[in-house]
Amino acid sequence: MAVLSDVRVRICSQEIIKHDLQLKAFIQDINDCLGPQHVLDELNFQVKVKFRQLRRRIQGLEQLAKEQDSEKDKNIILCEADGHRKQILSNQATWRKANLACKLLIDNMEKDELLNSTVRPRKTTKESLAETSSGITESLMIINRLMSEQVKQSEGTVSHLVISSRTVLETNEEFRALNGAIHLGRKLILKYNRREVTDKLLIFLALALFLATVVYIVKKRLFPFL
């Protein structure tokens, strides 16, 4: 059974890609989150749900690989599943970075609110404004860097999936061509084997007829009275 003709494998792969894109969208929302904490907590809950769904789908893909009759098809599907597992690890690293950046930003904002709500509020000076601005700028720079890394990782993932899909298609076409050549070779061998048996039988009959003729001629010449 060819890999691309297995509808269950195709559907499972598409589900994995869909959940992976949704997961990346939630991580991007964490990058863009400005608080408060309960919003971040809700986003993290959605991320955890998507990770569980992804793992279940990948396990399903691995199970489908074990059900393949062809060893080559099995290895191709397992290789794809391994690539998805590596992508999960990459998403987890990006998720942790996004959480750290978002928590840092929320902490800075909470500190500013705490300072502004003290019993003895102090007069805002240029120095405090500069410190606050510097903290926010630093947080925004961290978020911007993390977002750039996430975009690069997403581009790499899409390129990897496109190359993997093209490789699977080319491998399947080569396998079909090789299977056709083997089938044609088997037919030719059977045909030549039948012809060889027929030729041997004809040669045997001709030789027997020749020997019988020689015996008859010798008999007539040497023993004409018989």
Summary of the structure (lengths in Angstrom):
residues: 226
radius of gyration: 38.2
end to end distance: 74.3
largest distance: 153.3
contacts: 581
relative contact order: 0.09
helix: 88%
strand: 0%
